[in-house]
């Protein structure tokens, strides 16, 4: 997949982020579900791409984005065309 990072977001691009703060909910697949639901909603709203910029040290979050089809596009930014 060819992906070019846009310096300026288009009306079709959405940036997402989420936080699962309670330890008892970590490693339960909740992040994956959140991303899937956000992707569905963004698609319904006419979105064409989703961007995310997780903290570099948040390996679990990065792995969650990658498992949902995101690719690294710049530094610590990840994106997915929908």
Secondary structure as GFF3:
##gff-version 3
##sequence-region A 1 82
A	DSSP	beta_strand	13	15	.	.	.	ID=ss1
A	DSSP	three_ten_helix	23	25	.	.	.	ID=ss2
A	DSSP	alpha_helix	30	44	.	.	.	ID=ss3
A	DSSP	beta_strand	49	52	.	.	.	ID=ss4
A	DSSP	alpha_helix	59	67	.	.	.	ID=ss5
A	DSSP	beta_strand	71	74	.	.	.	ID=ss6
A	DSSP	beta_strand	77	81	.	.	.	ID=ss7
###
